Amino acid sequence: MINGQQEINGRLSCLSIERVWKFSLLPPQRVPAKIPLLWPGRASRRFFRAGFQTGVGLAMNLLKTLATVSGMTLLSRVLGFLRDFVIARTFGAGMMSDAFFVAFKLPNLLRRLFAEGAFSQAFVPILGEYKNRESPQAVKELIDHVATLLFLVLLAVTVIGVVAAPFLVYVSSPGFAEDAAKFALTVELTRLTFPYILFVSLVALSGGILNTWGRFALPAFTPVWLNLSLIGMALLAEPFFEQPVMALGCAVFLGGLLQLAFQLPSLKRIGMLPRFSLNLHSPGVRRILKLMAPAVLGVSVAQASLLINTVFASFLESGSVSWLYYADRLMEFPVGLLGAALGTILLPSLSGYYASGNSSEYSRLLDWGLRLILLLAAPAAVALAILSIPLIVTLFQYGAFTAEDAFRTREALIAYGFGLPGLLFIKVLAPGFYARQNIRTPVKIALITLAVTQLLNLMFIGWLRHAGLALSIALAAYLNSALLYRGLRRHGIYAPQPGWMLFYMKLGIALALMGTALWLAGGNPGMWLSATLAERLIRLSAIVVMGVAVYFASLWGMGFRLGDFRRESAAV
């Protein structure tokens, strides 16, 4: 590792740990007998980079993979903001936009239930185990059986959803029943968008297969097609509909179809394109179904919380659903860019460590994920709060979207942003259970969180209105992550690596410097409201670049190096 020095394995003494943390934010896994006391210096940086990677497989550089997945997700999110910009400019925050957002939320809830939620949590660990321990033929048969069963179940769900659309709309947004036109429009949009659940669930299946085979970039790019479909239909097809917002419903249907078609050739290239073959007695299928039972309950609890919030919001003044939606879109940008991307690469990697019985690397990988998430989520939360008005007016405040809408959206965004680190911690901690095929523990925690969320809703909605609904989700996220963390520690699954206190200190200093810089540069809200689109974009871009530079320059000055976070993981 360092010429002339002897390597030692195993645990570090307290003195060694103290000396190590004079130089680095992250704990090494192997340390030489004598540590160079020069920092910053090339030898020291080589030592920490090498030490952090010791004892880990060579198949996949997780930091590089995270950057790739996040890059693709960034493209999708940027197009998502362009999509929301077009929708806000065309439809504003009123009856038509409320109707579409409620209609699209229903298949989205089921998407998270059947696709990214319960199904992925049950399917990916079992698929990873089969890939490690079974023959290629057994793996292909498992994929065939699971794909066939998923298709048949989701086809039935889609048919039921189309037929029962009036009931679903009434249950999800009972306040809409007071306006017959608004209710009828929402029902029509629901019937048009509901088949999306069938397409996107099959997309999640193929994405899980590709991720298990180490193909992360293509599934991360796939959501781009939905955004392109919505943008294109809103701009080009809207004048041809009697109800212009119906163009968005058609776009959702088309976007789901395009996403599925985009992934099928890649499945064929790796020889895992599913064929119709159903065998409910397959051991793999039975195990997945057994895991899905508690997973469905767990994801249902999480989505029920969002659905109940929509119920509450439907009784508030018109526009409340849209204000929450636009705030959620801004908050979901870092959640998708960081949390979803990291969760995507963690679950197969953790499943591989669990299958091989490597508990020490399992714990270290969780620790790596928590540090990385906190390093990136904390500045994002601060930026969302300080730059709330610049972000909202730059992205949405055009056409039918008024200044009043901007300020009301800001209230919800600040509340959501407060809970951002908690939401992202869940993306790291929950896979710590899922990869071990333990879904019951997160489900119990989710049930507790749901109950607390509704109590908070009742406490806050009277005086904070729609912002109170956002704040209840933020506070519940911290409760959820805290309970997950306690469960991992109590069961001996995760043991924090040394140096967290120094990590917190350095992070706090960097956040204070960045927050001060953003506050001084942000200016007053009136300046942003009166600026042109070009002025807003240039000014906001400059402030964001400045904030990023201040944050990472502060960390660099305190000894942080990006290479210290480089980590490799064995193949699944």
Secondary structure, DSSP 8 states (H G I E B T S, - for coil): --TT--EE-S---HHHHHHHTTT-SS--SSEESS----SS-HHHHHHHHHHHHTT--SSEEHHHHHHHHHHHHHHHHHHHHHHHHHHHHHH-SSHHHHHHHHHHHHHHHHHIIIIIIHHHHHHHHHHHHHHHHS-HHHHHHHHHHHHHHHHHHHHHHHHHHHHTHHHHHHHH-GGGGGSHHHHHHHHHHHHHHTTHHHHHHHHHHHHHHHHHTT--HHHHHTTHHHHHHHHHIIIIIGGGSSSTTHHHHHHHHHHHHHHHHHHHHHHHHTT----S---TT-HHHHHHHHHHHHHHHHHHHHHHHHHHHHHHHHTSSTTHHHHHHHHHHHHHHHIIIIIIHHHHHHHHHHHHHHHHT-HHHHHHHHHHHHHHHHHHHHHHHHHHHHTHHHHHHHHT-STT--HHHHHHHHHHHHHHHHTHHHHHHHHHHHHHHHTTT--HHHHHHHHHHHHHHHHHHHHHHHHHTHHHHHHHHHHHHHHHHHHHHHHHHHTTS----S-HHHHHHHHHHHHHHHHHHHHHHH--HHHHHHS-HHHHHHHHHHHHHHHHHHHHHHHHHTT--GGGG--EE---
